[in-house]
Amino acid sequence: MDDATLRLERVAFEVAGRRLLDGVGGTMWPGEQVALVGANGAGKTTLLRAVAGLLPTTTGVLSATGLDPRTASPADSARRRVYAPQHPDCAWNPTVAELGELAAQPAAWLHWSERLALTDLAARPLATLSGGERKAAHLALSFATLTEPYGALLLLDEPTAALDRRRQEIVHQAVRAFAQAGATVLVATHDADWATAFPRVLALEEGRVIADGPPATVFNADLVRAIWGGPAA
Amino acid sequence: MRLGRGALVGGLALLLLLSAGALACGSSGLGFGEGGGLAWLRLPRVLAALAAGGALGIGGATQQGLFRNPLADPGLTGVFGGALLGLALLLGFAPAFAWGHAWALPAAAFGGALGVSSLLVVIGRDGPPHRLLLTGLGLNAFAAAGTLLIANLAPESRELLLNGSFGDWLGMASPELIVRPALLCLIAGGLLWTLARPLDLLALGEEAAQAAGCDLRRLRRRAILLTALAAAAATCLVGQMAFVGLLAPHLARALFGPRHRWVLPVSALLGATLLLLADTAGRAAIPGTPLSAAAVMALLGAPLFIWIARRSHG
């Protein structure tokens, strides 16, 4: 028994004969902020989905908040883990406020909707919002779900994609605040500037971990070229 | 502007008034008859319309929520057709058993509805919305053909089954015939209401719902079982009835917003109101020429269905 929030050993996932994750390993602790980087198709989203328990045929050792997400009930898994997908969706075109009603704690929703500048949009149906505003509304819902951060796991897939600079900064602050409160935050991102600001970076290539450590050691010229097609900013 | 609890209470009061109107309304004109005799005669029919309409409304809302598809309706996706086929099998091949055992007819309808629901999930669940609808239409046509075949093979049940396939059973409502199906409508409706929270989460998509703690397999199992039960019970009361389960949830969402804690009960209320109005209009609009509730609903529902279909693909 240990206090790790996330433990991965030889994690593999295959679909239609293609290995999307291949022997991924790593341990993450309460309060850690980890950037997950890699080129398109490297396996970032697949890894987040596997950790969220959405890929039950994943093999290897997988423990998230003390549970095996492949076998734990969705309700038990969701108690200490929040997953925000890259392309959130919602049927029936609710208003922003109606989306917020799905949050377990109305006060937490009010807090995050205010911080992400959604208060004035509360009565607007999601279909009338811009892509960035919609993404912000879904992020506010995800953040409002994480009411007890210590020992919890926050999985964010490209959370700042499509957001304006102001909202991006709020998300950066939120990630730091959740980590300071004891949550483990794993963020898949293509934002080079933001990734270099994380204390720890996990780099994936073709489903394998090719580097894991502080950004200064992970981001060598080859890796930067492979992911962003040029030297780091 | 969304409506709230006050409007729901107002809607219930309106439904009570409409029910009183339906008790007074008949092909012989307005009135309750001497000592309320006519009203007592009409009461089973009115109660059957209310129970079946409520079950159809909440069943349609559940099916739309489950498939995240605004065109889903147990009447169009073949679930009622399956229920009627179940009834036809029993009435056609074992009529003595059907009429000799109180629960035999609801059980046969439930078996048929559950069979079609399960096939619908297996064949039409994944993929674009039209696949579900096309699968349902195919299953509906198959079930209708099966019912027709049995009706031709079993002359003693022929008229009954043909009336059922035209949604024209409300006219034969009697206390003995309606009590069990109406009770099942209430039970199914009450249990379906408990699915509001997981259906709300499912609106976020299957993966997001599961990540948020929704047990999809359990939700699917319960929703399919209970929708089949609601459809079976409603079919025993009215026969095959399309469009109530399509229209009621659309109106509910337009008035009260998309949260299922509102959509489910309001769809039940609106379904009951629609079917009651359709039945009352059908028997009173043209004196001496009664029209089945299903025909009235189709006249109203078909244009709306086309409008919804165009909107959902636009």
Interface residues (C-beta under 8 A of the other chain):
Chain A: R49 A52 G53 L54 S73 P74 A75 S77 A78 R79 R81 V82 Y83 P85 P88 D89 C90 A91 W92 N93 P94 T95 E98 E101 L102 T145
Chain B: R68 D200 L201 A203 L204 G205 E207 A208 Q210 A211 A212 G213 C214 D215 L216 R253 G257 P258 R259
